[in-house]
Each structure stands twice: as structure tokens, then as C-alpha cells.
Amino acid sequence: MTTIGVVSLGCPKNLTESETLLGILTSAGYVVTPSLQEAEIILINTCSFIRAAVRESLDAIFNYARFKKSGACRCLVVIGCLPQRYGHGLDKLIPEVDLWLGVNARPYLLDALRGLEAGAPAPDSAYSASFLKETGAAGDEIPPRLLTTPPATAYLKIAEGCSHGCSYCLIPRIRGGLASRPLEAICQEAAGLVAHGVREINLVAQDTGAYGRDLYGKPSLDLVIRRLAALPDLRWLRIMYLNPYSLTPDLVAAIQEEDKVCRYLDLPFQHASARVLRLMNRPGSLAANLRIVADLRRLLPGIVLRTTLMTGFPGEDRGAFRELLSFAQQAKFERLGVFAYCHEEGAASYRLRETVSFTLKQRRRRQLYRLQRQISRKINDTIIDQDLPVLIERRVGAGVYLGRSYREAPDVDPKIIVRGDGLSPGDFTKVKITRAYAFDLAGIVAKQSNNAKNCGFPMLS
């Protein structure tokens, strides 16, 4: 049997595709190995959203191509955003790669691999590019998945592509417009995940809040929430990547009424200056953004808000940056990511003249992080002595574990350091928070917890 190793780069949306490909490959008889040096086939699922992601993808390709000489690799396959973005010519630039496939390559991978193993010539780049653009969204099929996330946790992609047209973003060009998955397909996949022991589902898409606009004529994420919350053995349902201006009253009501929905929202505001936001082709302003934050905190007590902000977009002068700082100061987000603007060829913003130097972009980024460090520490101090339900992710030492509460999303947020005995990854247990750091928390298993499997959410009305 042929051994295969998979490298997944980029975001959780990419990871769901990698896990699906792993499931398809193992169902077809391939043997997955964690040792890439022993893999006869190495598959790299790439990201090319920004320049740094392109560099990471290229570095990975060149790094693993060496196993064609020093390891067991007979076939190097590269899929995803990088070949979709750059298309023709990659095969000549990097001849070490035996097969290039773009996004949504799932229906074609097995036949392509079997052809290569049988000695057939690889499809040329023109053929690869053309058929990949016809595949569309994931559709209503439910392929197998081989999860690579910690026990009890999984991501669930509910839509592909995006139709917002933010000027700095290449996603519509790479992945096309919004293509929502049918509701029944999402529910079927979620039920399968829960049946295999998943207790936390994290919904992902380019904009989860836009879900259903193409299928049902209006944003319909609330329908997904209510259907999945009805799964008996599901504990937590978390919403990621939700454009703040995709919020609807129906969605807020679903979060209010469904106890399994984590009172946690990932809302990428990107900026607070109305002028900069217009250049980004996004709605909003400092006042409008603050209203959204205030309304959510009023309607959803205990809500934890995460956002991402961007420094150095063309036209961001000192006044615009002061508005951005003021927004972060007033909103007091529990979680904050900051990215320096990257001038990407092919994006609409590439036509704008860059007005902020690389050094100043980074200086402003660091300034926002310093502010967030102070905000986060003050918020964390208020959590001391509270009992939080925690999902244990892994053991790091004798009686020491890392876990997350409803307040922390996987991969992107800090951890809770837990001291206790007899815990295993995938357990839910109540933890008394005893110490706060700038970002992480630490605590001990609460005596009354007894590693309870039915921990609920604190601070929920």
C-alpha cells in the first residue's frame, strides 16, 4: 500500500479540505504517515492569501521536494490557493512538483494520483486550471474526513468563496463568489462528526454570516445554528469569521436562545476610520463599529469578542490611526489580532499608492498589541476565582494540562493551564481560575467538578 503524508498550510478552512482529502485517500487504501521522509506521496495544501503565505507555501514545497532524493517520496503534489492564484507556469518554475491542483480539487485527486502511479503523464497546468474552476462549492456530498484537530474538536466549513469584494482581499479571485453548502449537507456532516466523538464544532467560511444569501435569498446562519444546536451530544458550537455587518436580528436571537452556542464571536472589523474603510470597500465607522460592540454586549451578556485590525492601509494617516487606536481602547476586545497591510498584486487596493512605510506599519501594529496586552490583562484579572467549563486539549506534564473555555477559540486564542489529576484530552471539566497573565489563564480543577461532562456556560442568562 502506498504511504502518503499531507502538509496543510493556512487557515482552518484549508484544514477542513486537507482532512477531507485525508479521509478520501485512506478510504481508497492509501496509508497516511506522519513521517514525511517515509511518505511515497507528499501532498501540500497551500495558501497564497498574502505575500507571507506565498513564501511559506514555496518554502514548504522546496523543503519537501528534497525528500525525492533523500526520502521515499516518488510523487510531490501541490494543491490549493497557490496554484489557483498563479496557474500556468508553476510546473516550469518548480519542476520537482509532479502534480498541481487548485482549490476544490477533491473530485479529481484520486484519478490523478492513480494515473501518476500507473505511469501516465501528469495533466498539464492548463488542464488542471480549467477543470478546477468548474468544481464550485463543496456541494451536498458528505465525503469522509480524517480529523487532525485535538480530540472532541472539529471545524465545519459551511460555505466557500466570498462576494464582499474588500479591496485588499484576493479570496473572490482565488475561490470565487459565495457558494453556500445546502443546510442538509451541513447537518449530515455535523451529525457524523458528533457520532465520532466531536463535542465542539467551530463553524468556518470566508464570512459565516453571509451563509445562505445565495441559496435562500437572505443571510441564514441562524438556521444552521438552530439545527446543529439540536444535536444531543454536541456541547459547544462556535461561530468564526463573521463580518460585523453580516449580523442579523435572527442570528442574535439564535445565539440568545441556544445554550450550546458559545457566547463568542469572531468579528473582523479591520479598521475604524470611515475614510479608510471606504477605501477598503467595507462599511462602517468608529461610531458605527462601537454601536455594534455595545449592542452585542447588551444583548448577549458574557459575550467574548475577537476581532482583527489592519495597520498601514493606503491612506491611513495619523488621524485615521488615532481612530483605530481609539476603537480598540473603547471596544476593549477580549481577543485581538493585528496585521500589517500587504500590497498584493491582483487586489483592487494594488491600484492605490502606498502611503505608509513598512517600518511605520509595523510600529503601529506593535502599538496596538501593547494596548491590547494591557486590556487583556485587566479583563483576565476579573476572571480570577471564577469557575469555567474547560475542554482539555493535551497533557503537558504530570498533573498539568492545556485547555480552553468557551472564551477561547482553537488555534488562535490563548490557553488555560489546568492542574488536576486523571484528565484526558477531550474531557470537559470545571476549572477555578487562580492566576491571570497578560493573555493566558491558569487554574485548578474545581472540587465539585468531578470532571463533569455536562459543564455549561457561565454568565449565560
Buried (B, 14 or more C-beta within 10 A) or exposed (E): EBBBBBBBBBBBBBBBBBBBBBBBBBEEEBEBBEEBBBBBBBBBBBBBBBEEBBEBBBEBBEEBBEBBEEBBBBBBBBBBBBBBBBBEEBBEEBEBBBBBBBBBBBBBBBEBBEBBEEEEEBBEBEEBBEBBBEBEBBBEEBBBBBBBBBBBBBBBBBBBBBBBEBBBBBBBEBBBBBBBBBBEBBBBBBBBBBEEEBBBBBBBBBBBBBBBBBBEEEBBBBBBBBBBBEBEEBBBBBBBBBBBBBBBEBBBBBBBEBEBBBBBBBBBBBBBBBBBBBBBBBBBBBEBBBEBBEEBBEEBEBBBBBBBBBBBBBBBEEEBBEBBBBBBEEBBBBBBBBBBBBBBEEBBBBEBEBEBEEEBBEBBBEBBBEBBEEBBEEBBEEBBEBBBBBBBBEBEEEBEBBBBBBBBBBBBBBBBBBBBEEBEBBBBBBBBBEBBEEBBBBBBBBEEBEBBEEBEBBBBE
